[in-house]
Amino acid sequence: MDASYHRRTFTAEDAVDLALDESEFELCSFTGCDFSRRTAMNAVFRDCRFEHCNFAMVKLGVAVLRDAVFVGCKLTGVDFSADGDFTSFSFTDCLLDYAIFHRLKIKRTQFVRCSLTEADFSGADLTSAHFAECDLAGALFDQTNLEKADLRTAHSFAIDPERNRLRKAQFSLFGVTGLLVKYGIVVE
């Protein structure tokens, strides 16, 4: 590792020249940092908290993110599936449009009031994940494990029950229409 940081707090000013590639961060917090369009190749983030940070189009490569908490962050277009080790996330009030979670095992992930427009969850294991008040317009669910997932307050999703695992998944009566989209059924 090029640099190692433990229990540090980083602000917008600190992030300007902060090298993420080959760096290790443990129990660190980041507030208002702009990392957009940067790389975090071989970076390690353990037990880190990110508040109001911009990660739009960040290239993670073989990065490690464990027990990461994101609050009010912009993560549009981030490919979390790019050969990294990404486990135990939580996202609150985040913009995750066009994010890619393809084939990730991210059981019990919490998405709270997030925009996930056209996010790719194909092949992902989202067992017991919670999508509270999330916008899932155009999100891709194909061969996705959503067993015991909670989508009761999520909206604008289209999930094919024949192409995804939904055993004991929770939906509201309003949300059930998102399971019928492929059939062209109109429910009023």
LINFEN-V563129 format. One record per backbone hydrogen bond with DSSP energy under -1.0 kcal/mol. CO is the residue of the C=O (numbers start at 1). NH is the residue of the N-H. E is the energy in kcal/mol with one decimal. If there is no record, write none. Layout:
((CO	NH	E) (CO	NH	E))
This chain:
((3	24	-2.7) (5	26	-2.3) (8	29	-2.4) (10	31	-2.6) (11	15	-1.8) (20	23	-2.0) (22	2	-3.2) (23	44	-2.5) (24	5	-3.0) (25	46	-2.9) (26	7	-2.7) (28	49	-2.1) (29	10	-3.1) (30	51	-3.1) (33	54	-2.8) (35	38	-1.8) (38	59	-2.3) (40	43	-1.6) (41	22	-2.8) (43	64	-2.9) (44	25	-3.3) (45	66	-2.7) (46	27	-2.6) (48	69	-2.2) (49	30	-2.8) (50	71	-2.9) (51	32	-2.7) (53	74	-2.5) (54	35	-3.1) (55	58	-2.2) (56	37	-2.5) (59	40	-2.8) (60	63	-1.1) (63	85	-2.4) (64	45	-2.9) (65	87	-2.5) (66	47	-2.4) (68	90	-1.1) (69	50	-3.1) (70	92	-2.5) (71	52	-2.9) (73	95	-2.5) (74	55	-3.8) (75	78	-1.5) (76	57	-2.7) (78	100	-2.7) (81	83	-2.1) (85	65	-2.7) (87	67	-1.3) (88	68	-1.2) (90	70	-2.8) (91	112	-2.9) (92	72	-3.0) (94	115	-2.1) (95	75	-3.5) (96	99	-1.9) (97	77	-2.1) (99	120	-2.5) (100	80	-2.2) (101	104	-2.1) (104	125	-3.2) (106	109	-1.3) (109	130	-2.6) (110	91	-3.3) (111	132	-2.6) (112	93	-3.2) (114	135	-2.2) (115	96	-3.1) (116	119	-2.1) (117	98	-2.6) (119	140	-3.0) (120	101	-3.3) (121	124	-2.0) (122	103	-2.0) (124	145	-2.8) (125	106	-1.7) (126	129	-2.4) (127	108	-2.7) (129	150	-2.8) (130	111	-3.2) (132	113	-3.7) (134	155	-2.6) (135	116	-3.1) (136	139	-2.0) (137	118	-2.3) (140	121	-2.7) (142	123	-2.2) (144	165	-2.3) (145	126	-2.7) (146	149	-2.1) (147	128	-2.5) (149	170	-3.2) (150	131	-2.9) (155	136	-2.7) (160	163	-1.5) (163	143	-2.6) (165	146	-3.0) (166	169	-2.7) (167	148	-1.7) (170	151	-2.9) (172	176	-1.2) (175	178	-2.0) (176	179	-2.1) (177	180	-1.2) (178	159	-2.3) (180	183	-1.7) (181	184	-1.9))
